[in-house]
């Protein structure tokens, strides 16, 4: 998580920000009635009764507030936040006025994907955390928290002295990846003994970045073609590498340390050991964002299509970037977002930031061929397509990439436990027919040379990568 991000509320004119409370109206009305009645009836006792109300009101209003309270939200400084990690934030109220704030009522909104378990002021400690919010169970987009109120939904009451600030600490757990808002937050202040109240001062929300949790992922070293200059993959091109390619006669330019003395003495002519160059590869991860299915239960619950897609992308990118390969990302959808290929730790952090903005974009229009066409993808790149195969356009895109000579691997992200519709009538039959039609579409893709595998973490792509690498090195029939 990044450092503290502060947002200060905009102040209006001080005179327009404060209003009398009903208590002030009652005090003035009662004192006025007693004084008028005492004067008209000639009763001193009524005037004496009115004196405490008049003097008390005047004493409370001797110093009137001139400035509105300041409200801001700050994030904790605990480093990058990952799904399942502890989230910390604070809503602060400052008193820039020359009078004490007798009563401050604070309230804030928090994303349902941030489960706030503890909330309280630093001086008071944490409130009783027996009431906890639960995991959202309302589909891919959180609409609530199981019908229970979060701890952060309560109003909190405190007082703020002159020139001070009070922090309402929020602590809990991040349930899902994304940019989740803390706020908007608001506060109202009562002063002058409760006779004056300020208008509600509201500040803008602060977005908390929660990175996807990368599942353990390992893959074999097999790559269709290694196209870079240096790297960890063995290519078929001769060069300075660690893979032995054979022994050949010494030629000008060969290094002396490559001389094979055993073969040279036996053949009575200098021979050197020939090696294959070690080269890096380019991996293109294409995310199908045309459709969504399943329910997102957060880090500890069920995973929707989008959850599986984002977490698998983070795991694949982390694996290949750790090996020194170049990784690029591409969305298959109307937005057509793209992340340029690069390598290294900085690219991995950029990938995580890029994934936070992944959204499903349902559209009836075909994504632009100029963006997703095979002519924009390197001929040596391995294209890993994460798709639920819920749209025929996704299958057509995979077939076009395969016909264009690209090395394509399709990863099925549809949840295996996707429930069938519970409606009566023909819903169950229609669901079974849809399942059969989808299996036929997957079989047709395999006939076109597109392997389709289900995402299962480590080892998901091992056999497929071996098959793709073997096909890439196989001799071509008929000169094609």
C-alpha positions, 0 to 999 in steps of 0.5 A, a space after each residue: 500500500 502506498 503512503 498516506 493519501 490525504 484529502 481535505 474537505 472544501 470549506 464554505 463561508 464560515 457564516 453559512 456553515 453554522 446553524 442554531 440547534 433546537 436547544 438554542 431556540 428553546 432556551 431563547 423562547 423560554 427566557 423570552 416568555 418568562 421575561 415578558 410574563 414577569 414584566 406584564 404581570 409585575 412578578 419578579 420571580 418570573 424574571 429571576 427564573 428567566 435569568 439563568 436561561 438568558 445568562 447561560 445562553 449568552 455565556 455559551 455564545 460568548 465565543 462563536 465558531 468561525 471555521 468549519 471542521 476539516 475531514 480527511 482520510 489516510 491510508 496505512 503505510 504497511 507496504 503493498 496490500 494483497 488479497 487476504 492481507 490486513 488493511 488499515 486506514 484512518 478518518 481524521 477530524 481536525 479543529 482549526 477553530 478557536 473554540 472547542 468542539 463539544 461533540 463530533 459525529 463521524 461516519 464513513 462508508 467502506 467498500 464491502 470487499 474491505 471487511 472492517 473488524 475493528 474501529 475506534 479512536 486512538 484514545 479510546 481503543 478499539 470498539 467491541 469487535 463482536 459485530 463483524 461484517 461478513 463476506 459479500 455473497 451477491 455475485 461478481 460485484 459486491 452489493 452488501 455483506 450478507 445482510 449484516 452491517 459492518 463495524 464501519 457503518 456505525 456513527 462514531 462520537 467524540 470531542 476535539 479540542 482547539 487546534 487538535 485532530 482526532 483519528 478514527 482508526 479502521 482495521 480489517 481484512 482485504 477480501 478481493 483484489 481491485 481499487 476499493 474506496 474508503 469513504 466518502 466520510 463526513 462529520 458534523 460538529 456541535 459547539 457552544 454547549 450544543 447550541 450551534 451545529 455545523 453543516 456536514 463536511 464530506 470528503 472524497 473517498 480514497 482508493 485502497 489498492 489491493 493486489 491479486 494473490 498469485 497462486 503457486 505456478 510453475 511451468 516447464 522451460 519448453 518454449 516454441 521459439 526463443 527470439 531474444 539475445 540472452 535468456 534462460 531458454 535453449 534455442 536452436 541457434 548456435 551461440 554462447 550458451 550452456 547447451 552442447 550442440 556438438 563438436 566442429 573444426 576450429 575456425 577463426 573467431 572461436 575462443 580458446 577455452 572452447 577447444 576440445 583437447 581430447 577430440 583435437 589430439 585424436 583427430 590431429 586437428 583443433 576442434 571446438 565444442 559448439 553450443 546453442 545460445 540461451 535466449 529469452 522468450 516473449 509471453 503474451 497473456 490475452 484476457 477475455 473480458 467479454 463475459 463474466 460468470 460465477 460468484 465472487 466470494 473473495 479470497 476465501 470463497 468461490 472464484 468467478 471468471 474474472 477472479 480466476 483470470 486476474 489471479 492466473 495472469 498475475 501468477 503466469 506473469 510472475 513466473 516468466 518475469 522471474 525467469 527473465 522473459 518478456 511479458 505483455 498483457 492484452 484485453 480482448 474487449 471493447 476497451 482494448 487495453 494493452 501493456 507493452 512487453 518488458 522484463 524485470 521487477 518493474 514490469 511485474 509491478 506494472 502488471 499488478 497495477 494494470 490488473 487492478 483496472 480489469 473489468 468485464 465489458 459486454 458489447 455486441 460489437 466485434 473487437 477491432 481486428 486492428 487491435 487483436 489481429 495476429 499481425 500485431 503479435 510477434 511470430 515467436 511469442 507464446 500467446 496464452 489466452 485466458 477465456 471462459 469460452 462463453 462467447 463465439 467471438 472468443 472462439 473465432 479469435 482463437 481460430 484466427 490466431 492459430 491460422 495466423 501461425 501463432 503459438 496459442 494456448 487457451 486456458 479455460 477459466 469457467 468455474 467447474 462448479 458453475 451451478 445449473 439454473 433452478 427454474 422449472 421447465 426447460 431451463 435444465 435441458 437448455 443448460 445441458 444443451 449449452 454445455 454440449 455445445 460448448 464441448 463441441 466448440 472446444 473440440 473444434 478449437 483443438 482440431 484447429 491446433 488450439 490446445 484448451 486446458 483448465 486452469 489448475 495452478 502449478 503444472 497447468 500448462 506443462 504438457 501443453 507447452 511441451 506439445 507446442 514446443 515439439 510442434 514448433 521444432 518439427 520439420 514442415 511437410 511440403 516445404 510449408 
